[in-house]
């Protein structure tokens, strides 16, 4: 149970980090 929850949390965390990164690059094109 705990192991499965950790895996799900990591997946959600990864998607959140990916969406945040996309937002950052979209909002700050000059940062490239």
Z-matrix of the N, CA and C atoms (Angstrom, degrees):
N
C 1 1.468
C 2 1.527 1 110.37
N 3 1.323 2 115.61 1 -53.09
C 4 1.467 3 119.35 2 -178.32
C 5 1.526 4 110.43 3 -63.80
N 6 1.335 5 114.66 4 -38.98
C 7 1.461 6 119.14 5 -179.46
C 8 1.527 7 110.19 6 -65.25
N 9 1.329 8 116.37 7 -43.02
C 10 1.462 9 120.42 8 179.29
C 11 1.522 10 111.27 9 -64.18
N 12 1.329 11 116.66 10 -38.95
C 13 1.460 12 120.85 11 179.58
C 14 1.525 13 110.12 12 -64.89
N 15 1.327 14 115.95 13 -39.56
C 16 1.463 15 119.88 14 179.83
C 17 1.524 16 110.30 15 -64.21
N 18 1.341 17 115.80 16 -38.60
C 19 1.465 18 119.88 17 179.90
C 20 1.522 19 110.15 18 -66.28
N 21 1.331 20 116.66 19 -43.33
C 22 1.459 21 120.93 20 179.06
C 23 1.528 22 110.56 21 -64.23
N 24 1.338 23 115.91 22 -40.58
C 25 1.461 24 120.45 23 179.96
C 26 1.521 25 110.17 24 -63.76
N 27 1.338 26 116.67 25 -40.50
C 28 1.458 27 120.58 26 179.88
C 29 1.527 28 110.28 27 -64.68
N 30 1.344 29 116.01 28 -37.84
C 31 1.463 30 119.60 29 -179.96
C 32 1.526 31 110.01 30 -66.47
N 33 1.328 32 116.84 31 -45.00
C 34 1.468 33 121.12 32 178.95
C 35 1.527 34 109.82 33 -64.12
N 36 1.336 35 116.26 34 -42.42
C 37 1.460 36 120.36 35 179.09
C 38 1.519 37 111.28 36 -61.96
N 39 1.332 38 116.44 37 -38.47
C 40 1.459 39 120.46 38 179.57
C 41 1.522 40 111.29 39 -66.43
N 42 1.342 41 116.73 40 -40.95
C 43 1.464 42 119.97 41 178.96
C 44 1.524 43 110.33 42 -66.87
N 45 1.343 44 116.03 43 -37.66
C 46 1.458 45 119.79 44 179.56
C 47 1.527 46 110.22 45 -65.12
N 48 1.340 47 116.29 46 -43.52
C 49 1.462 48 120.47 47 179.76
C 50 1.530 49 109.88 48 -63.71
N 51 1.341 50 116.92 49 -38.85
C 52 1.457 51 120.81 50 -178.78
C 53 1.529 52 110.45 51 -66.46
N 54 1.334 53 116.84 52 -45.45
C 55 1.464 54 120.57 53 179.98
C 56 1.524 55 110.56 54 -65.68
N 57 1.343 56 116.59 55 -36.60
C 58 1.463 57 120.51 56 179.37
C 59 1.520 58 109.60 57 -66.22
N 60 1.335 59 116.74 58 -40.99
C 61 1.458 60 121.12 59 -179.78
C 62 1.529 61 109.51 60 -64.37
N 63 1.348 62 116.28 61 -43.66
C 64 1.461 63 120.06 62 178.67
C 65 1.520 64 110.89 63 -61.51
N 66 1.344 65 115.88 64 -41.62
C 67 1.462 66 119.29 65 179.30
C 68 1.525 67 110.21 66 -63.31
N 69 1.348 68 116.68 67 -41.95
C 70 1.460 69 120.43 68 -178.39
C 71 1.527 70 110.34 69 -61.47
N 72 1.342 71 116.71 70 -48.19
C 73 1.466 72 119.66 71 -178.38
C 74 1.530 73 110.83 72 -66.48
N 75 1.335 74 116.43 73 -34.42
C 76 1.467 75 119.64 74 179.72
C 77 1.529 76 110.76 75 -70.66
N 78 1.330 77 116.19 76 -38.10
C 79 1.460 78 120.51 77 -177.24
C 80 1.528 79 112.07 78 -81.45
N 81 1.347 80 116.64 79 -21.87
C 82 1.459 81 119.91 80 -177.41
C 83 1.532 82 110.30 81 -128.92
N 84 1.333 83 117.60 82 68.26
C 85 1.472 84 120.57 83 -178.21
C 86 1.518 85 112.18 84 -60.45
N 87 1.334 86 117.63 85 -29.60
C 88 1.462 87 120.76 86 -179.05
C 89 1.528 88 111.35 87 -70.95
N 90 1.338 89 116.89 88 -17.36
C 91 1.458 90 121.00 89 -178.39
C 92 1.528 91 111.47 90 -71.18
N 93 1.317 92 116.73 91 -15.83
C 94 1.460 93 119.59 92 178.79
C 95 1.514 94 108.68 93 -63.82
